[in-house]
Amino acid sequence: MEAIKNPASVEACNTLVEILRWRADHQANRRLFTFLQDGEREEIHLTFGELDQQAKAIAALLQEQGMIGQRVLLLFPPGLDYIAAFFGCLYAGVIAVPVYPPKLTRLDRSLPRLQAIINNAQPVVALTTTPILSMAENFLAQAPNFQALRWMATDTVGAEMAADWFPPSIERDSLAFLQYTSGSTAVPKGVMVSHYNLIHNEALIQRAFEITADDVGVGWLPLYHDMGLIGTVLQPIYSGFPCILMSPLDFLQKPMRWLQAISHYRATVSGGPNFSYDLCVRKITPEQRAALNLRSWRVALNGAEPIRPDTIEQFTSTFEPVGFRRETFFPCYGLAEATLFVSGGPVSTPPVIRKLQAGSLENKLAVPAHQDDENTRTLVGCGQLWQEQHLMIVNPQTKTECSSDQIGEIWISGSSVAHGYWQKPDDSADTFCAYLADTGEGPFLRTGDLGFLRGGELFIVSRLKDLIIIRGRNHAPQDIELTVEKSHPALRQGCGIAFSVEIAGEERLVVVQEVQRRHLDVNINTAVNVIRQSVAECHELQVHEVILLKPGGIPKTSSGKLQRRACRADYLDGNLEKVIAHDILEFNVGENDTWTANATLTNAELLAADLNQRPELLRNYLHQQLAQALQVPPANLSGDQPFTALGLDSLKALELKSQIEFALQLEFPLVTFMEHPTITQLSEALLEQIDAQMVPISDGDGTVCDRLDQLSEAEVNIWLDRLVREEI
């Protein structure tokens, strides 16, 4: 292989290294990234030239260690350090393996997937920050493959190291990084993404989004995942425009921060999964909304999970008064195996929405609904294809092309299709090397998604596989099922099924689980609470409904294989057999609900109350807020029940915390919320802090590390973010 050259233009570049070096040579002082450390106005910046120098310094260190051609693990919280380390890997000619730092509490549950990634990728070095490195002892003892890694903190690498860097021998087909997809914890798959995969896909995005150097981006998506990395980090470098970044947790805590950044910086390109738009509709008040100006926003991409027509309509109607336009919505489709982007747009065209006969969809036919049809389903189109990408709708059983009205599996070919799965030749052959049975045309990437084409527009109907997608995150049902069966001794192993259903325009999780014959007298409430708590703690998901069955109630094949789709169909049709009990979290607050009258409480009202009345007043308020967050009647909640036992996931916890802070004019760290996990305990803790803002991260005698075992995953992630941000 030849060393990288100095191309005359970006268009002549064959690798990401060449692109960044070109921009550093020609636009060194142009601001590239602005990271909002508080999600609002606390800025740190990075220019093209600064990123180039930092990447060279990190690369020189890796080259000095003889890492060329090896895999390097990246364990970083959101921020500019991660970006510098990623490009440091590319500049060194090594393969980056982005992951999120492990969950430091409940390591027995969080480490297996990360260990499996390490076992598969076989990295030699782990790059991270000094604060995270100082906490590594908390998990090194439990993870032998972590101990074998050579650990390096990139924030200690001196700028003078850049002088020792030498251009690596890489070419367009050289691997840039491994993108590990969601899936079974035991068998993660690392998608092999090359430099040319990335350049080709960035060109697709640039053309489809009509990107120019005059654009301004805003991003909050995780940088270690494809949508955040490729869409909000690499695209600005490829196209040469500035981008404003923030931590995903800062967005989740206060969704207003996302739209506020778009408004303040006059951003033109930004987006996220469907749930992020819904969150803004629910959580941004009319007063906050009035301060926004969204007229600059021209591309609001929506992808990573099913796109709902209600989301488009509600977001548009809510934010149209402050300049948002319906045609700004840019529904799109992509997947890691195709680098990222597959279809979308065109820009400034209203989303394409089609109403179809629901019964026909179940029979794999796309039949337009008539005006008087009652059983219908509305789908949002995911745009058109760009450049030389080739997409076909294929019958997954016969492997022949479907007719225009048939629903089939989406097969893709083109230069954005990745090279396969790292060290998994059989899986690679099954997924990346599909050929049509009748014509022999191929190879194609099998996406596992079912859809159809209508007038050049791609519509996604469902998944061929059983993957659960909630709030833009992929969850393997096997992982959830394993968590459930281990949660209580009365539950039968290998006899549980998890799936999602759409309820009130939102995907909800349902668990169907058999009970052992000798435990049919199990305390139902205890078993249900344990299931909800375990799933919330391990997967950050709320279980909408738990259904317990007698032995033999779960549908299986003759060979004993779980039939998830059949179970879901039986559930929807009300045909599940041998039901012992079911427990559902579903409650819609109505106008006549007497408890809603006291659902608000202000700091002034609390302070105005007698001292002996405050505890009860605060408890009632928290009780009501929790009931609303969980969508359950307050009577179903106990003041002494742990929040996780009620299925309070990380997103709802962050929302609840933010709402309490706003109402009571009280800022408290998430650790307080999680260390006092019942209504009674939390109310007592908040009363103690009601006169002053609780800011210290350390409690004096104890350090951050002393308390890590008390934290949830969401909390740890916030801690890591703050450690870097505040250098504590």
Buried (B, 14 or more C-beta within 10 A) or exposed (E): EEEBEEBEEBEEBBBBBBBBBBBBEEBBEBEBBBBBBBBBEEEEEBBBBBBBBBBBBBBBBBBEBEBBBBBBBBBBBBBBBBBBBBBBBBBBBBBBBBBBBBBBBBBEBBBBBBBBBBEBBBBBBBBBBBBBBBBBEBBBEEBEBBEEBEBBBBBEBEEEBBEEBEBBEBBBEBBBBBBBBBBBBEBBBBBBBBBBBBBBBBBBBBEBBBBEEEBBBBBBBBBBBBBBBBBBBBBBBBBBBBBBBBBBBBBBBBBBBBBBBBBBBEBBBBBBBBBBBBBBBEBBEEEBBEEBBBEBBBBBBBBBBBBBBBBBEBBBEBBEEBBBBBEBBBBBBBBBBBBBBBBBBEBEEEBBBBBBBBBBBBEBBBBEBEEEBEEBBEBBBBBBBBEEBEBBBBBBEEBBBBEEEBBBBBBBBBBBBBBBBBBBEEBBEEBBBBEBBEEEBBEBBBBBBBBBBBEEBBBBBBBBBBBBBBBBBBBBBBBBBBBBBEBBEBBBEEBBBBBBBEBEEBBBBBBBBBBBEEBEEBEBEEBBBBBBBBBBBBBBBBBBBBBBBBBEBBBBEEEEEBBBBBBBBBBEEEEBEEEBBBBBBEBEBEEEBEBBEEBEBEEEBBEEBEEEEBBEBBBBBBBBBBBBBBBBEBEEBEBEBBBBBBBBBBBBBBBBBBBBBBBBEBEBBBBBBBBBBBBBBBBBBBBEBBEEEBEEBEEEEEBBEEBBEEBBBBBBBBBBBBBBBEEE
